[in-house]
Amino acid sequence: MEYLQKIKDWAHGLADAGVSLIALGIVLEVLFNGQGIPFWPDVSVISNVNSVLSGLSDQGLLGLVAVWILYHIYNRGH
């Protein structure tokens, strides 16, 4: 059981780091207007997030349920 807790803690930390990087990417794109962001790869975080959200909204109720499930899975560890 100790190994499962370590894996859970590792996965939770990785998810937190991912959310922080996404937030940083959004802030940098807004500040630099998406052009020439130093040390940041040529990836548009805002358009990627926008496409994921539009894909979920195209699914209607199923997309809403998926977001609700992911939200509760993420907040269960906090």
Summary of the structure (lengths in Angstrom):
residues: 78
radius of gyration: 15.9
end to end distance: 19.5
largest distance: 47.8
contacts: 154
relative contact order: 0.08
helix: 78%
strand: 0%
